[in-house]
Amino acid sequence: MDKLQELVNTFSKDDRREFRIFINRQKSKKQRKDLDLFELISNQLPTKEIEQKLYKSPNKVAYHTLRKRLLKHLTDFIVLKQIDSDTTATSSITGLISLAAYLFKNQSDDFGWRILKKAEHIAIENEQYELLNNIYHIQIDESDSEFAPDINEVYKKWQANKQLVDENEKANIAYNFIKKELNTVKMKGEDKDLEMVINDLLKKYGLKDLVFQRPHILYKILDLTRRVMLSKKDFYNFEPYIIKAYTKLESEHGSSKRNHFYKINILYMIAHILYRNRRFEESNKYLKEMLKGMSEYNKSYYQQFYAKYLTLQAANFTYLNQNEKSIELLTSIEENELKKMTTVEQFNIKINLVVYYFNQQHYKKANNIIQMLSHTDKWLEKKMGIEWVLKKNLIEIILQFELGNIDIVLNRIRSFELNFSSLFNHPLYKRVSLFIKTIKTTIDTPDIMQSKVFIEEVKETLVRKDSEQEDLQAMAFYAWLKAKMMNLNYYDVLLDIANTRYEQ
């Protein structure tokens, strides 16, 4: 693929709108060929067709010059957008260092030193040791200024900081070895004690205690472990591990403004894993702590975590027999708040609303929302992941079943089996194939649903033997089948199964 095309393809609809405004910021030209090129690339036209539309006669030199100009605009836009979305202090410190360098170059030493000291203060406060190292190098270079502190004092600070830089580097190296090991476990589906794997690697690099003094490293390790555990559907082993890690972090090292982002993230991870383990009340308690953290320090991280907080709270409420409250929470989000959310967050809210309306038997409302997800499955897979798309398709199938559109159900099943057949051999998705076959059987022979033999066969094939550790989302699909077989209300059955430790 053309590299410029590849770059433009990473832009969302909002990114493209913002870029058009950005490129026209100077308004120096009424007609901009660079913007024309951007629009043509956005429409994914072939290179030859683009050249024909831009120039009356072929002009390779002008075309390649135009591409370079557009690439520069795209680069500037992305850099500014990255700075704007940077939730750490990295961008502000880097900006202050650049400003100080400019001031020193232009003999404005007094102002330059004030800016450099401000950068130093922010870097220390936010544990940006690598940037602090650069600041001390500049301070040593500019030590002959009348406004400079004693060079020996600066050198001592550089020495102390260098040790922290080295520790950070060791921690990052250890993290990448852990990442490699956990990815191997994930790919091979190995049943290893992940806590032991991580502890052994931390001990090997002499970082077992240090990692708790560097919350950003701890967070990265926990997030990585969580991804592996979620891929294996092993929620139960992750729960005690992350709670123990968080408790140790809080009791031994506490939390501060510089660690606040990681604390909120870890609280969310705990709340989410408790939800997946059907500990809905406990999950809400951690969400309460999370909301408290989001509200601190002038709500600096409130918007960033708002959608995650709200979505998980709604999910908990639906399993606490407060489904209407879940609907109210998600439908009460104001339009301007929704626009601030990422595409992933918006789509998660929509699909969750579909589920909550389904629980209330408001099938038409659920169908209206799912029809609004008007993108192709390939597009959705890039944005949301293949598992999200698989679940969305399953929801559509049972929704059309409830609406009585059996022909649509059968068409969707045929597409489903064709598009996701590669997943069915994986142990984690084997039951999905069985679930779909069961729906086809009930369509072909409706009376079989009340057969005791059929009911037992469904239970035997679709319910895990260790049902206490059953995946909550898999449970929801089984609950729908069970409600059909027992002629009961789906939501009542769902609540009964979800809040019972062992399936009866």
C-alpha positions as CSV (number, residue, x, y, z in Angstrom):
1,M,0.0,0.0,0.0
2,D,1.1,3.6,-0.7
3,K,2.7,5.0,2.5
4,L,0.8,8.3,2.3
5,Q,-2.4,6.3,1.7
6,E,-1.6,4.2,4.8
7,L,-1.1,7.3,6.9
8,V,-4.4,8.9,5.8
9,N,-6.2,5.6,6.5
10,T,-5.3,5.9,10.2
11,F,-7.4,9.1,10.4
12,S,-10.9,8.9,11.8
13,K,-13.8,10.9,10.5
14,D,-13.1,13.6,13.2
15,D,-9.4,13.5,12.4
16,R,-10.1,14.3,8.8
17,R,-12.4,17.1,9.7
18,E,-9.8,18.6,12.0
19,F,-7.0,18.2,9.4
20,R,-9.1,20.2,6.9
21,I,-9.4,23.1,9.4
22,F,-5.6,22.7,10.3
23,I,-4.4,22.9,6.6
24,N,-6.5,26.0,6.0
25,R,-5.4,27.8,9.1
26,Q,-3.3,30.3,7.2
27,K,-5.9,30.9,4.5
28,S,-3.1,32.0,2.2
29,K,-4.6,30.2,-0.9
30,K,-8.2,30.0,-2.2
31,Q,-7.4,26.7,-3.8
32,R,-5.1,24.2,-2.2
33,K,-3.8,21.3,-4.2
34,D,-2.4,19.7,-1.1
35,L,-5.9,19.6,0.4
36,D,-7.3,18.3,-3.0
37,L,-4.7,15.5,-2.8
38,F,-5.7,14.7,0.8
39,E,-9.4,14.4,-0.3
40,L,-8.5,12.2,-3.3
41,I,-6.3,9.9,-1.1
42,S,-9.1,9.8,1.5
43,N,-11.4,8.4,-1.2
44,Q,-8.8,5.7,-1.9
45,L,-8.4,6.5,-5.6
46,P,-5.6,4.9,-7.6
47,T,-2.4,6.9,-8.0
48,K,-2.9,7.4,-11.8
49,E,-6.4,8.6,-11.4
50,I,-5.3,11.0,-8.6
51,E,-2.6,12.5,-11.0
52,Q,-5.2,12.9,-13.7
53,K,-7.6,14.8,-11.5
54,L,-4.8,17.1,-10.2
55,Y,-3.0,17.9,-13.4
56,K,-4.3,18.5,-17.0
57,S,-1.1,16.8,-18.3
58,P,1.2,14.3,-16.5
59,N,3.6,16.0,-14.2
60,K,5.5,13.6,-12.0
61,V,7.8,16.2,-10.5
62,A,5.0,18.5,-9.4
63,Y,3.0,15.5,-8.1
64,H,5.9,14.2,-5.9
65,T,6.6,17.8,-4.6
66,L,2.9,18.0,-3.7
67,R,3.0,14.7,-1.9
68,K,6.0,15.9,0.2
69,R,4.1,19.1,1.1
70,L,1.1,17.1,2.2
71,L,3.2,14.7,4.2
72,K,4.8,17.7,6.1
73,H,1.3,19.1,6.9
74,L,0.1,15.6,8.0
75,T,3.3,15.3,10.2
76,D,2.8,18.7,11.8
77,F,-0.9,17.9,12.5
78,I,-0.2,14.5,14.1
79,V,2.6,16.0,16.3
80,L,0.3,18.8,17.5
81,K,-2.5,16.3,18.1
82,Q,-0.2,14.0,20.0
83,I,0.9,16.9,22.2
84,D,-2.7,17.9,22.8
85,S,-3.7,14.4,23.8
86,D,-0.7,13.7,25.9
87,T,-1.9,13.1,29.5
88,T,1.6,13.0,30.9
89,A,3.9,16.0,31.4
90,T,6.2,14.9,28.6
91,S,5.0,17.4,26.0
92,S,5.1,20.4,28.4
93,I,8.6,19.6,29.6
94,T,9.9,19.1,26.0
95,G,8.3,22.4,25.0
96,L,10.0,24.2,27.9
97,I,13.4,22.6,27.1
98,S,13.0,23.8,23.4
99,L,12.0,27.3,24.6
100,A,15.0,27.5,27.0
101,A,17.4,26.4,24.2
102,Y,15.9,29.1,22.0
103,L,16.4,31.7,24.7
104,F,20.0,30.7,25.4
105,K,20.7,30.9,21.7
106,N,19.4,34.4,21.6
107,Q,21.4,35.6,24.7
108,S,18.3,35.8,26.9
109,D,20.0,33.9,29.8
110,D,18.0,35.1,32.7
111,F,14.7,34.1,31.1
112,G,16.3,30.9,29.8
113,W,17.3,29.8,33.2
114,R,13.9,30.5,34.7
115,I,12.3,28.4,32.0
116,L,14.9,25.6,32.5
117,K,14.3,25.5,36.3
118,K,10.5,25.3,35.7
119,A,11.1,22.3,33.4
120,E,13.3,20.7,36.1
121,H,10.6,21.2,38.7
122,I,7.9,19.6,36.5
123,A,10.2,16.7,35.5
124,I,11.0,15.9,39.1
125,E,7.3,16.1,40.1
126,N,6.4,13.7,37.2
127,E,9.3,11.3,37.5
128,Q,10.5,12.1,33.9
129,Y,14.0,11.1,34.6
130,E,15.2,10.8,31.0
131,L,14.1,14.4,30.3
132,L,15.6,15.5,33.6
133,N,18.9,14.1,32.4
134,N,18.7,16.3,29.3
135,I,17.8,19.3,31.5
136,Y,20.9,18.8,33.7
137,H,23.1,18.4,30.6
138,I,21.8,21.8,29.3
139,Q,22.4,23.3,32.8
140,I,26.0,22.1,32.8
141,D,26.5,23.5,29.2
142,E,25.1,26.9,30.3
143,S,26.9,26.9,33.7
144,D,29.1,29.9,32.7
145,S,26.1,32.2,32.8
146,E,25.8,34.7,35.7
147,F,22.3,33.3,36.3
148,A,23.5,29.7,36.6
149,P,23.7,27.8,39.9
150,D,27.0,26.3,41.1
151,I,28.1,23.6,38.5
152,N,29.0,21.2,41.3
153,E,25.4,21.3,42.7
154,V,24.1,20.6,39.2
155,Y,26.6,17.7,38.8
156,K,25.5,16.1,42.1
157,K,21.8,16.3,40.9
158,W,22.8,14.8,37.6
159,Q,24.6,11.9,39.4
160,A,21.6,11.1,41.6
161,N,19.2,11.3,38.6
162,K,21.5,9.1,36.5
163,Q,20.9,6.3,39.0
164,L,17.1,6.7,38.6
165,V,17.5,6.7,34.8
166,D,19.5,3.5,34.9
167,E,16.9,1.9,37.2
168,N,14.1,3.0,34.8
169,E,16.0,1.5,31.9
170,K,16.5,-1.8,33.7
171,A,12.8,-1.8,34.6
172,N,11.8,-1.2,31.0
173,I,14.1,-4.0,29.8
174,A,12.6,-6.4,32.4
175,Y,9.1,-5.3,31.2
176,N,9.9,-6.2,27.6
177,F,11.2,-9.7,28.7
178,I,8.0,-10.2,30.7
179,K,6.0,-9.0,27.6
180,K,7.8,-11.6,25.4
181,E,7.2,-14.4,27.9
182,L,3.5,-13.5,28.4
183,N,2.9,-13.2,24.7
184,T,4.4,-16.7,24.3
185,V,2.0,-18.0,26.9
186,K,-0.9,-16.2,25.1
187,M,0.0,-17.5,21.7
188,K,0.6,-21.1,22.8
189,G,-2.3,-21.1,25.3
190,E,0.1,-22.5,28.0
191,D,-1.2,-23.0,31.5
192,K,1.6,-21.3,33.4
193,D,1.5,-19.5,36.8
194,L,1.9,-16.0,35.4
195,E,2.5,-14.5,38.9
196,M,5.5,-16.8,39.3
197,V,6.8,-16.0,35.8
198,I,6.7,-12.3,36.5
199,N,8.2,-12.5,39.9
200,D,11.1,-14.7,38.6
201,L,11.9,-12.1,35.9
202,L,11.7,-9.2,38.3
203,K,14.0,-11.0,40.7
204,K,16.4,-11.8,37.9
205,Y,16.8,-8.1,37.2
206,G,16.8,-7.0,40.8
207,L,13.5,-5.1,40.4
208,K,11.1,-7.0,42.7
209,D,10.7,-4.1,45.1
210,L,11.6,-1.3,42.7
211,V,8.6,-2.0,40.4
212,F,6.3,-0.8,43.2
213,Q,8.2,2.4,43.4
214,R,7.7,2.9,39.7
215,P,3.9,2.7,39.3
216,H,4.0,3.3,35.6
217,I,6.1,0.0,35.2
218,L,3.7,-1.8,37.6
219,Y,0.7,-0.6,35.6
220,K,2.3,-1.8,32.3
221,I,3.0,-5.2,33.7
222,L,-0.5,-5.5,35.2
223,D,-2.1,-4.3,31.9
224,L,-0.1,-6.9,30.0
225,T,-1.0,-9.7,32.4
226,R,-4.6,-8.7,32.2
227,R,-4.6,-8.9,28.4
228,V,-3.2,-12.4,28.6
229,M,-5.7,-13.5,31.3
230,L,-8.6,-12.0,29.3
231,S,-7.5,-13.9,26.1
232,K,-7.5,-17.1,28.1
233,K,-10.8,-16.2,29.9
234,D,-8.8,-16.8,33.1
235,F,-10.4,-14.0,35.2
236,Y,-10.4,-15.8,38.5
237,N,-6.6,-16.2,38.8
238,F,-6.0,-12.5,37.8
239,E,-8.4,-11.1,40.5
240,P,-6.3,-11.9,43.6
241,Y,-3.0,-11.0,41.8
242,I,-4.0,-7.5,40.8
243,I,-5.8,-6.7,44.2
244,K,-2.6,-7.9,46.0
245,A,-0.4,-5.7,43.8
246,Y,-2.6,-2.7,44.3
247,T,-2.9,-3.2,48.1
248,K,0.9,-3.4,48.3
249,L,1.4,-0.3,46.2
250,E,-1.0,1.7,48.4
251,S,0.2,0.5,51.8
252,E,4.0,0.6,51.1
253,H,4.3,3.5,48.7
254,G,1.0,5.4,48.7
255,S,-0.1,7.5,45.8
256,S,0.6,11.0,44.6
257,K,-0.3,13.4,41.8
258,R,2.5,12.0,39.5
259,N,1.1,8.4,40.0
260,H,-2.5,9.4,39.8
261,F,-3.1,8.2,36.2
262,Y,-1.8,4.7,36.9
263,K,-3.8,4.5,40.2
264,I,-7.1,5.2,38.3
265,N,-6.2,2.7,35.6
266,I,-5.4,0.0,38.1
267,L,-8.7,0.7,40.0
268,Y,-10.6,0.3,36.7
269,M,-8.8,-3.0,36.0
270,I,-9.8,-4.3,39.4
271,A,-13.4,-3.2,39.0
272,H,-13.6,-4.8,35.6
273,I,-12.2,-8.1,36.6
274,L,-14.6,-8.2,39.6
275,Y,-17.4,-7.6,37.2
276,R,-16.3,-10.5,35.0
277,N,-16.1,-12.7,38.1
278,R,-19.7,-11.8,39.0
279,R,-18.8,-9.7,42.1
280,F,-21.0,-6.8,41.0
281,E,-21.3,-5.1,44.4
282,E,-17.5,-5.3,45.0
283,S,-16.9,-4.0,41.5
284,N,-19.1,-1.0,42.2
285,K,-17.1,-0.3,45.4
286,Y,-13.9,0.0,43.4
287,L,-15.7,2.1,40.8
288,K,-16.6,4.5,43.6
289,E,-12.9,4.7,44.5
290,M,-12.2,5.2,40.8
291,L,-14.7,8.1,40.5
292,K,-13.2,9.7,43.6
293,G,-9.7,9.5,41.9
294,M,-11.2,10.9,38.7
295,S,-12.5,13.9,40.6
296,E,-9.2,14.8,42.2
297,Y,-6.5,17.2,41.0
298,N,-9.0,19.5,39.2
299,K,-10.6,16.5,37.4
300,S,-7.5,16.3,35.2
301,Y,-8.3,12.7,34.2
302,Y,-12.1,12.8,34.5
303,Q,-12.9,13.0,30.8
304,Q,-10.4,10.3,29.9
305,F,-12.0,7.7,32.2
306,Y,-15.6,8.9,32.2
307,A,-16.8,6.5,29.4
308,K,-15.1,3.4,31.0
309,Y,-16.5,4.3,34.4
310,L,-20.1,4.8,33.1
311,T,-20.1,1.7,30.9
312,L,-18.9,-0.6,33.7
313,Q,-21.2,0.9,36.2
314,A,-24.2,0.3,33.8
315,A,-23.0,-3.3,33.3
316,N,-22.9,-3.9,37.1
317,F,-26.4,-2.5,37.5
318,T,-27.9,-4.7,34.9
319,Y,-26.8,-7.8,36.9
320,L,-28.0,-6.3,40.1
321,N,-31.6,-6.3,38.7
322,Q,-31.4,-2.6,37.9
323,N,-31.5,-2.9,34.1
324,E,-33.6,0.2,33.7
325,K,-31.0,2.2,35.6
326,S,-28.4,0.9,33.1
327,I,-30.4,2.2,30.2
328,E,-30.9,5.5,32.0
329,L,-27.2,5.9,32.6
330,L,-26.2,5.4,29.0
331,T,-29.1,7.3,27.3
332,S,-28.6,10.3,29.6
333,I,-25.1,10.9,28.2
334,E,-25.3,14.4,26.6
335,E,-24.4,14.7,22.9
336,N,-21.4,17.0,23.6
337,E,-20.0,14.4,26.1
338,L,-20.5,11.6,23.5
339,K,-18.5,13.5,20.9
340,K,-15.6,13.7,23.3
341,M,-15.4,9.9,23.6
342,T,-13.3,7.7,21.3
343,T,-14.9,5.6,18.6
344,V,-14.3,2.5,20.6
345,E,-16.1,4.0,23.7
346,Q,-19.1,5.2,21.6
347,F,-19.5,1.8,19.9
348,N,-19.3,0.0,23.3
349,I,-22.0,2.2,24.7
350,K,-24.2,1.5,21.7
351,I,-23.8,-2.3,21.8
352,N,-24.4,-2.3,25.6
353,L,-27.6,-0.3,25.1
354,V,-28.7,-2.9,22.5
355,V,-28.2,-5.6,25.2
356,Y,-30.0,-3.7,27.9
357,Y,-33.0,-3.0,25.7
358,F,-33.0,-6.7,24.7
359,N,-33.2,-7.5,28.5
360,Q,-36.3,-5.4,28.7
361,Q,-37.8,-7.1,25.6
362,H,-37.6,-3.8,23.8
363,Y,-36.5,-5.6,20.6
364,K,-37.4,-2.8,18.1
365,K,-35.4,-0.2,20.1
366,A,-32.5,-2.6,20.3
367,N,-32.7,-3.3,16.5
368,N,-32.8,0.4,15.7
369,I,-29.5,1.0,17.6
370,I,-27.7,-2.0,16.1
371,Q,-28.8,-0.8,12.6
372,M,-27.0,2.5,13.4
373,L,-23.7,0.6,13.5
374,S,-23.7,0.9,9.7
375,H,-20.0,0.0,9.1
376,T,-18.8,-3.3,7.6
377,D,-17.5,-6.1,9.8
378,K,-14.0,-5.6,8.4
379,W,-14.1,-1.9,9.4
380,L,-15.5,-2.8,12.9
381,E,-12.8,-5.5,13.3
382,K,-10.0,-3.0,12.7
383,K,-11.5,-0.6,15.3
384,M,-13.0,-3.0,17.9
385,G,-11.3,-6.4,17.4
386,I,-12.6,-9.7,16.0
387,E,-14.2,-10.9,19.3
388,W,-16.3,-7.7,19.6
389,V,-17.5,-8.2,16.0
390,L,-18.3,-11.9,16.7
391,K,-20.4,-11.0,19.7
392,K,-22.2,-8.2,17.8
393,N,-23.1,-10.8,15.1
394,L,-24.4,-13.2,17.7
395,I,-26.5,-10.5,19.3
396,E,-28.0,-9.6,15.8
397,I,-28.9,-13.3,15.2
398,I,-30.8,-13.7,18.5
399,L,-32.4,-10.3,18.1
400,Q,-33.7,-11.2,14.7
401,F,-34.9,-14.5,16.1
402,E,-37.0,-12.6,18.7
403,L,-38.4,-10.3,16.0
404,G,-39.6,-13.4,14.2
405,N,-37.4,-12.7,11.1
406,I,-36.3,-16.3,10.6
407,D,-35.2,-15.9,7.0
408,I,-32.8,-13.1,8.2
409,V,-31.6,-15.3,11.0
410,L,-30.7,-18.1,8.6
411,N,-28.9,-15.7,6.3
412,R,-27.0,-14.2,9.2
413,I,-26.0,-17.6,10.4
414,R,-24.7,-18.6,7.0
415,S,-22.6,-15.4,6.9
416,F,-21.5,-15.9,10.5
417,E,-20.3,-19.5,9.8
418,L,-18.4,-18.3,6.7
419,N,-16.7,-15.3,8.3
420,F,-15.8,-16.8,11.7
421,S,-15.1,-20.5,10.8
422,S,-11.3,-20.0,11.4
423,L,-12.1,-19.2,15.1
424,F,-14.2,-22.3,15.7
425,N,-11.2,-24.6,16.1
426,H,-9.9,-22.5,19.0
427,P,-10.9,-24.1,22.3
428,L,-12.2,-20.7,23.5
429,Y,-14.7,-20.4,20.6
430,K,-15.7,-24.0,20.2
431,R,-19.0,-23.4,22.1
432,V,-19.9,-20.5,19.7
433,S,-20.1,-23.0,16.9
434,L,-22.3,-25.3,19.0
435,F,-24.5,-22.4,20.0
436,I,-25.1,-21.5,16.4
437,K,-25.9,-25.2,15.5
438,T,-28.3,-25.3,18.4
439,I,-30.2,-22.3,17.0
440,K,-30.4,-23.9,13.6
441,T,-31.8,-27.1,15.1
442,T,-34.5,-25.2,17.0
443,I,-35.5,-23.4,13.8
444,D,-35.7,-26.7,11.9
445,T,-37.6,-28.6,14.7
446,P,-39.2,-26.0,17.1
447,D,-40.8,-28.7,19.3
448,I,-37.4,-30.1,20.3
449,M,-36.8,-27.1,22.6
450,Q,-39.0,-28.6,25.3
451,S,-37.5,-32.1,25.0
452,K,-35.7,-33.1,28.2
453,V,-33.0,-35.0,26.2
454,F,-32.3,-31.8,24.2
455,I,-32.3,-29.6,27.2
456,E,-29.7,-31.9,28.9
457,E,-27.6,-32.1,25.7
458,V,-27.5,-28.3,25.5
459,K,-26.5,-28.0,29.1
460,E,-23.8,-30.6,28.7
461,T,-22.3,-29.0,25.6
462,L,-22.6,-25.3,26.3
463,V,-22.0,-25.0,30.1
464,R,-18.6,-25.3,31.6
465,K,-18.2,-28.0,34.3
466,D,-16.6,-25.4,36.6
467,S,-19.5,-23.1,36.2
468,E,-18.4,-20.9,39.1
469,Q,-15.6,-19.7,36.7
470,E,-18.0,-19.4,33.6
471,D,-17.4,-16.4,31.3
472,L,-20.1,-13.9,32.1
473,Q,-20.7,-13.1,28.4
474,A,-20.9,-16.8,27.4
475,M,-23.4,-17.2,30.2
476,A,-25.7,-14.6,28.8
477,F,-26.0,-16.5,25.5
478,Y,-26.7,-19.7,27.3
479,A,-29.3,-18.0,29.5
480,W,-31.2,-17.0,26.4
481,L,-31.3,-20.6,25.2
482,K,-32.3,-21.8,28.6
483,A,-35.2,-19.3,28.8
484,K,-36.5,-20.5,25.4
485,M,-36.3,-24.1,26.5
486,M,-37.9,-23.5,29.9
487,N,-40.4,-21.0,28.5
488,L,-39.2,-18.4,31.0
489,N,-38.3,-14.7,30.9
490,Y,-34.8,-14.3,29.6
491,Y,-33.7,-11.5,32.0
492,D,-35.0,-13.5,35.0
493,V,-33.0,-16.5,33.9
494,L,-29.9,-14.4,33.3
495,L,-30.0,-12.9,36.8
496,D,-30.6,-16.3,38.3
497,I,-27.6,-17.8,36.6
498,A,-25.3,-14.8,37.0
499,N,-25.9,-14.5,40.7
500,T,-25.7,-18.2,41.4
501,R,-22.3,-19.7,42.1
502,Y,-23.2,-23.1,40.6
503,E,-25.5,-23.7,37.7
504,Q,-28.4,-26.0,38.6
